[in-house]
């Protein structure tokens, strides 16, 4: 294990994310809020940790190998949660450190689960930091790090693979640093466009920035207690719906479209599946929830928004979907598990994996009918390798095992059945709101500390595509 280069990279990365806290610090100063000291503590402590790691690993030698890549990813996301929670805790607005850690990890993993019962009481600096954690985590802390630290070179690809060991973003350029910069350029561009459009809808600059940060990150944090419903605006609902769907799409397709190849959207199997699932979800819920709204237009507005929010794992709400019929809630639960496209900021198992798993099931049926025949599974006209198929099956098994284990633990904490399973799905899929007591009008404040720690682990594992964390936790990883 090359610990020197590992610590050097961690130090530089921690320094960058600590300095990112300067923006909310400046906002706090401009508003004269009482969270200035807490944010300053976050900047100072984070900078001190980053410098300590750097000074203890000067002039690193060697390359970042596969093993260090996995460990770097896991440690950086863990440190981001531990250090990013300091302002919430020191300020006293979240007096429990476990709660502050839960809120911060929920931000960086773009989950959106919250323990806050009154969000609007937070000062502007903390509200912006809360949204900024999601925006930084949206495209991936690691991809941003690669863009900021271009000297990684080949080692950068190891980190890129470690964050998304399954099907992921296409390699758009020969060097992964160029790929990361392109993706972040698109990400920033969409964010700025949404800020402008939301301001046209009546939001002030601060609220437009916060909501744009968390929309493009498919995170769902809002500076309002009632989320997007607080504005009661068809225009704002429409803008946010469109940008949630954009954020849930593979960003490689956006790159292709922006460079003139718009047909790439329709040529992508995953995008067609993604839009089809969205439309089918809307139709199913509109049928099962008919009669709940006064007009068809109002029903289409709320159902279209909510299905987009759940499928992309954003977690915004314009209506209490816990009041919808049980069939509609069950459909939302399925959408939570599916999530967005690979290479997007969304969570879940991803549409691509679902599509390939269904193709594998169909292949097995055909093989039973024609035992001697050889059937090849293709995706976007390209045969899928057996290695990729094995990886997807393994991912599904790990996902199911973690879901069952975590749900059992949550049930042991005397939570009702719906709360136990939906909270785990909501955190593993990085969506935030679940059903029952953790629904869109509820929160996670009542969950015992042990349960919050379990759900925090689920958030990290889900955001890092399951394999990354389990690889580091396996005994084989630590053998020489």
C-alpha positions in Angstrom: 0.0 0.0 0.0 1.5 3.4 -1.1 0.3 5.3 2.0 2.4 8.4 1.1 0.6 9.1 -2.2 -2.7 8.2 -0.6 -2.3 10.7 2.2 -1.0 13.4 -0.2 -4.1 13.1 -2.4 -6.4 13.0 0.7 -4.7 16.2 2.0 -5.2 18.1 -1.2 -8.8 16.9 -1.6 -9.7 17.8 2.0 -8.1 21.2 1.5 -10.2 21.9 -1.5 -13.5 20.9 0.1 -12.7 22.8 3.2 -12.0 25.9 1.2 -15.4 25.4 -0.6 -16.9 26.3 2.8 -15.6 29.8 2.3 -18.6 30.6 0.0 -21.2 30.0 2.7 -18.9 31.7 5.1 -19.0 34.9 3.0 -22.8 34.6 2.7 -23.1 34.4 6.4 -20.9 37.5 6.8 -22.9 39.4 4.3 -26.2 38.6 6.1 -24.7 39.1 9.6 -26.0 35.7 10.7 -24.9 33.9 13.9 -23.4 30.9 12.0 -20.2 32.7 10.9 -18.1 31.3 13.8 -19.3 27.8 13.2 -18.5 27.9 9.5 -15.1 29.5 10.3 -14.4 26.6 12.6 -15.3 24.2 9.7 -12.8 26.0 7.4 -10.0 26.1 10.0 -10.4 22.5 11.2 -10.7 21.1 7.6 -7.7 23.1 6.5 -5.7 21.9 9.5 -6.5 18.3 8.7 -5.7 18.8 5.0 -2.3 20.4 5.8 -1.4 17.7 8.3 -2.0 15.0 5.7 0.0 17.0 3.2 2.9 17.7 5.4 3.2 14.1 6.4 3.4 13.0 2.8 5.7 15.4 1.0 7.1 14.3 -2.4 5.1 11.1 -2.8 6.6 8.6 -5.3 5.0 5.8 -7.3 1.5 5.6 -8.9 -2.0 5.4 -7.5 -2.8 1.8 -8.0 -6.1 0.0 -8.0 -6.1 -0.7 -4.3 -5.2 2.9 -3.3 -8.0 4.1 -5.6 -10.7 2.2 -3.7 -9.3 3.3 -0.4 -9.0 6.9 -1.5 -12.6 7.0 -2.6 -14.0 5.5 0.6 -11.8 7.6 3.0 -12.5 10.9 1.1 -16.2 10.5 1.3 -16.0 9.5 5.0 -13.8 12.5 5.8 -16.1 14.8 3.8 -19.0 13.7 6.1 -17.0 14.0 9.3 -15.5 17.4 8.6 -18.5 18.9 6.7 -20.7 18.2 9.8 -18.7 20.5 12.0 -20.5 23.8 11.2 -24.0 22.2 11.9 -22.7 20.8 15.2 -20.7 23.8 16.4 -23.5 26.3 15.6 -25.9 24.4 17.9 -28.6 24.2 15.3 -28.0 20.5 15.2 -26.7 19.8 18.8 -26.2 16.0 18.3 -23.1 15.1 16.4 -24.7 11.9 15.1 -27.5 14.1 13.7 -25.1 16.5 12.2 -23.1 13.6 10.6 -26.4 12.1 9.2 -27.4 15.5 7.7 -24.0 16.1 6.1 -23.5 12.6 4.7 -27.1 12.9 3.4 -25.9 16.0 1.6 -22.7 14.7 0.1 -24.3 11.5 -1.0 -27.2 13.6 -2.5 -29.7 11.5 -0.4 -31.7 14.4 1.0 -32.9 12.6 4.1 -33.1 15.1 6.9 -33.4 15.2 10.7 -34.4 18.9 10.7 -37.9 19.6 11.9 -37.7 23.3 11.0 -35.4 24.0 8.1 -36.2 27.7 7.8 -34.8 28.5 11.2 -31.3 27.8 9.9 -29.3 31.0 8.9 -28.3 31.6 5.3 -24.7 30.3 5.6 -25.7 26.9 6.9 -28.6 26.6 4.4 -26.1 27.3 1.5 -23.6 24.9 2.9 -26.3 22.3 3.2 -27.2 22.8 -0.5 -23.5 23.0 -1.6 -22.7 19.6 0.0 -25.2 18.1 -2.4 -24.0 20.0 -5.4 -20.4 18.9 -4.8 -21.5 15.4 -4.2 -23.8 15.4 -7.3 -21.4 14.6 -10.0 -19.1 13.0 -7.5 -16.6 14.4 -5.1 -14.0 12.2 -6.7 -14.7 13.3 -10.3 -14.3 16.9 -9.1 -11.1 16.0 -7.4 -9.8 14.5 -10.7 -10.7 17.8 -12.5 -8.9 19.9 -9.8 -5.9 17.6 -9.5 -4.9 16.9 -13.2 -1.5 15.5 -12.4 -3.2 12.2 -11.4 -3.0 11.1 -15.0 -3.4 7.4 -15.3 -4.0 7.1 -11.6 -7.1 9.2 -12.1 -8.7 6.4 -14.1 -8.3 4.2 -11.1 -10.3 6.6 -9.0 -12.9 7.0 -11.7 -13.4 3.2 -11.8 -13.4 3.0 -8.1 -16.3 5.5 -7.8 -18.4 3.7 -10.4 -17.1 0.1 -10.7 -20.2 -0.9 -12.7 -21.6 0.5 -15.9 -20.8 4.2 -15.8 -20.0 7.4 -17.7 -18.5 6.9 -21.2 -14.9 8.0 -21.5 -15.3 11.1 -23.6 -11.7 12.0 -24.0 -8.4 10.1 -23.9 -7.5 11.6 -20.5 -9.8 11.1 -17.6 -9.0 14.7 -16.4 -10.4 16.1 -19.6 -13.5 13.9 -19.2 -14.0 15.2 -15.6 -13.7 18.8 -16.7 -16.1 18.4 -19.5 -18.7 16.7 -17.3 -18.4 19.5 -14.7 -18.6 22.1 -17.4 -21.9 20.7 -18.5 -23.0 20.3 -14.8 -22.2 24.0 -14.0 -23.9 25.2 -17.2 -27.2 23.4 -16.5 -27.0 24.8 -12.9 -26.6 28.4 -14.1 -29.5 28.0 -16.6 -31.8 26.7 -13.9 -30.9 29.5 -11.5 -32.0 32.1 -14.2 -35.2 30.2 -15.0 -36.2 29.9 -11.3 -35.6 33.6 -10.8 -38.0 34.3 -13.7 -40.5 32.3 -11.7 -40.2 34.6 -8.7 -37.5 33.0 -6.5 -34.9 35.3 -5.1 -31.2 34.7 -6.0 -30.4 32.8 -2.8 -33.3 30.4 -3.1 -32.8 29.9 -6.8 -29.1 29.0 -6.2 -30.0 26.6 -3.4 -32.7 24.8 -5.4 -30.6 24.6 -8.5 -27.7 23.1 -6.6 -29.9 20.4 -5.2 -31.9 19.8 -8.4 -28.9 19.1 -10.6 -27.4 17.0 -7.8 -30.7 15.1 -7.6 -30.4 15.7 -3.9 -33.7 17.4 -2.8 -32.5 19.6 0.0 -34.6 22.8 0.1 -34.3 26.0 2.2 -38.1 25.7 2.7 -40.0 23.5 5.1 -42.6 22.7 2.4 -40.0 22.1 -0.3 -41.1 23.1 -3.8 -44.7 23.1 -2.6 -44.0 26.3 -0.7 -44.1 28.3 -4.0 -47.3 26.8 -5.3 -46.2 27.6 -8.9 -47.0 25.6 -12.0 -44.1 27.3 -13.7 -41.5 26.4 -11.0 -42.8 22.9 -10.8 -42.3 22.5 -14.6 -38.8 23.9 -14.5 -37.7 21.7 -11.7 -39.4 18.6 -13.3 -37.4 19.1 -16.5 -34.1 19.7 -14.8 -34.6 16.6 -12.5 -35.1 14.5 -15.6 -32.0 16.1 -17.2 -29.9 15.4 -14.1 -31.1 11.8 -14.0 -29.8 11.3 -17.6 -26.4 10.0 -18.5 -24.2 13.1 -18.8 -22.3 11.6 -21.7 -25.6 11.9 -23.7 -25.8 15.6 -22.8 -22.2 16.0 -24.1 -23.0 14.3 -27.3 -26.1 16.5 -27.8 -24.2 19.7 -27.0 -21.6 18.8 -29.6 -24.3 18.3 -32.3 -25.3 14.7 -32.0 -28.8 15.0 -30.6 -29.8 11.7 -32.1 -27.6 10.0 -29.4 -30.5 10.3 -27.0 -32.8 8.2 -29.1 -30.0 5.8 -30.0 -29.4 5.0 -26.3 -31.3 2.0 -25.0 -31.0 3.2 -21.5 -32.5 6.7 -22.2 -35.4 5.1 -24.0 -36.0 2.8 -21.0 -35.6 5.8 -18.7 -38.2 7.9 -20.4 -40.5 4.9 -20.8 -40.4 4.1 -17.1 -41.1 7.7 -16.3 -44.1 7.9 -18.6 -45.5 4.5 -17.5 -45.1 5.6 -13.8 -47.0 8.7 -14.5 -49.8 6.9 -16.3 -50.1 4.2 -13.6 -50.3 6.7 -10.8 -52.7 9.0 -12.6 -55.1 6.1 -13.1 -54.7 4.7 -9.5 -54.9 8.2 -7.9 -57.7 9.6 -10.1 -60.2 11.7 -8.3 -57.7 13.2 -5.9 -57.3 16.4 -7.9 -59.9 18.9 -9.1 -58.6 19.0 -12.7 -56.6 16.8 -15.1 -54.1 19.6 -15.4 -53.5 19.7 -11.7 -53.2 15.9 -11.5 -50.7 15.9 -14.4 -48.6 18.7 -12.7 -48.3 16.9 -9.3 -47.9 13.3 -10.6 -45.4 14.3 -13.3 -43.4 16.2 -10.8 -43.4 13.5 -8.1 -42.6 10.6 -10.5 -39.7 12.6 -11.8 -38.5 13.4 -8.3 -38.7 9.8 -7.1 -37.3 8.1 -10.3 -34.3 10.5 -10.4 -33.9 10.0 -6.6 -34.2 13.8 -6.0 -36.8 13.8 -3.3 -38.5 17.2 -3.8 -42.2 17.2 -3.1 -45.2 19.3 -4.2 -47.7 17.0 -2.6 -47.9 14.5 0.3 -47.7 11.3 -1.7 -48.2 9.3 1.5 -51.9 10.3 1.0 -52.0 8.6 -2.4 -53.6 5.1 -2.8 -51.4 2.2 -1.7 -50.9 1.1 -5.4 -49.5 4.5 -6.2 -47.2 4.4 -3.1 -46.0 0.9 -4.2 -45.2 2.2 -7.7 -43.1 5.0 -6.1 -41.3 2.4 -4.0 -40.3 0.5 -7.2 -39.2 3.8 -8.8 -37.0 4.5 -5.8 -35.2 1.2 -6.3 -34.7 1.7 -10.1 -33.3 5.2 -9.9 -31.8 7.2 -12.8 -29.4 6.4 -15.6 -25.8 5.3 -15.2 -23.5 8.3 -15.5 -26.1 10.6 -14.0 -26.3 12.2 -10.5 -29.2 9.9 -9.6 -29.0 7.0 -7.3 -30.7 3.6 -7.2 -29.6 0.4 -9.0 -29.7 2.4 -12.3 -31.9 1.8 -15.4 -29.0 0.2 -17.3 -28.6 -2.5 -14.7 -32.3 -3.2 -14.6 -32.5 -3.5 -18.3 -29.6 -5.9 -18.5 -31.0 -8.0 -15.6 -34.3 -8.3 -17.5 -32.5 -9.3 -20.7 -30.6 -11.9 -18.7 -33.8 -13.3 -17.3 -35.3 -13.4 -20.8 -32.2 -15.2 -22.1 -32.6 -17.9 -19.5 -36.2 -18.5 -20.6 -35.1 -18.9 -24.2 -32.3 -21.2 -23.2 -34.8 -23.5 -21.5 -36.8 -23.7 -24.7 -33.6 -24.0 -26.9 -30.9 -25.6 -24.7 -28.4 -25.9 -27.6 -28.7 -22.3 -28.8 -26.3 -19.5 -27.9 -27.9 -16.2 -27.1 -25.9 -13.0 -26.8 -27.1 -10.1 -24.7 -26.6 -6.7 -26.4 -26.9 -3.2 -25.2 -26.9 -0.3 -27.7 -26.0 -2.9 -30.4 -22.9 -3.9 -28.4 -22.5 -7.4 -26.9 -22.3 -7.3 -23.1 -19.3 -9.2 -21.8 -19.6 -12.0 -19.3 -17.5 -10.0 -16.9 -20.0 -7.1 -17.0 -22.9 -9.5 -16.6 -21.3 -11.1 -13.5 -20.6 -7.7 -12.0 -24.3 -6.7 -12.5 -25.6 -9.9 -10.9 -23.2 -9.4 -8.0 -24.3 -5.8 -7.5 -27.9 -7.0 -7.4 -27.1 -9.7 -4.8 -25.2 -7.2 -2.6 -27.9 -4.6 -3.0 -30.6 -7.2 -1.9 -28.5 -8.5 1.0 -27.7 -5.0 2.3 -31.4 -4.0 2.0 -32.5 -7.1 4.0 -29.9 -6.8 6.6 -30.4 -3.1 7.2 -34.2 -3.4 7.2 -33.9 -6.2 9.8 -31.8 -3.9 12.0 -34.2 -1.0 11.6 -37.2 -3.3 12.5 -35.4 -4.3 15.7 -35.4 -0.6 16.7 -39.2 -0.8 17.0 -40.0 1.0 13.8 -43.1 0.1 11.9 -42.7 -2.2 8.9 -43.2 0.5 6.2 -40.8 3.0 7.9 -38.1 0.3 8.4 -38.0 -0.9 4.8 -38.7 2.5 3.1 -36.1 4.3 5.1 -33.5 1.8 4.0 -34.5 1.9 0.4 -34.6 5.7 0.5 -31.1 5.9 1.9 -29.5 3.1 -0.2 -31.0 4.6 -3.4 -30.0 8.1 -2.2 -33.5 9.5 -2.5 -34.3 10.9 1.0 -38.1 10.8 1.7 -39.6 7.3 2.2 -43.0 6.3 3.3 -44.9 6.4 6.6 -43.1 8.4 9.3 -40.2 9.2 7.0 -42.5 10.4 4.2 -42.5 13.8 2.4 -44.0 15.5 5.4 -42.0 13.7 8.0 -38.2 13.4 8.7 -35.6 11.1 10.3 -35.4 13.0 13.6 -37.3 10.3 15.5 -35.0 7.5 14.3 -32.7 6.2 17.2 -29.0 7.1 16.9 -28.1 3.5 16.1 -30.6 3.6 13.2 -29.2 6.8 11.9 -25.7 5.3 11.8 -27.0 2.3 9.9 -28.8 4.6 7.4 -25.7 6.8 7.1 -23.7 3.6 6.2 -26.5 2.8 3.7 -26.2 6.2 2.1 -22.4 5.9 1.7 -22.6 2.4 0.3 -25.4 3.3 -2.1 -23.6 6.4 -3.4 -20.3 4.5 -3.9 -22.1 1.8 -5.9 -21.9 -0.9 -3.2 -18.7 -2.6 -4.3 -16.3 0.2 -3.4 -17.0 0.1 0.3 -17.4 -3.7 0.6 -14.0 -4.1 -1.2 -12.3 -2.0 1.4 -14.1 -3.8 4.2 -13.1 -7.3 2.9 -10.2 -9.1 4.6 -8.8 -9.9 1.1 -8.2 -6.2 0.5 -5.8 -5.9 3.4 -3.7 -8.9 2.6 -0.3 -8.2 1.3 
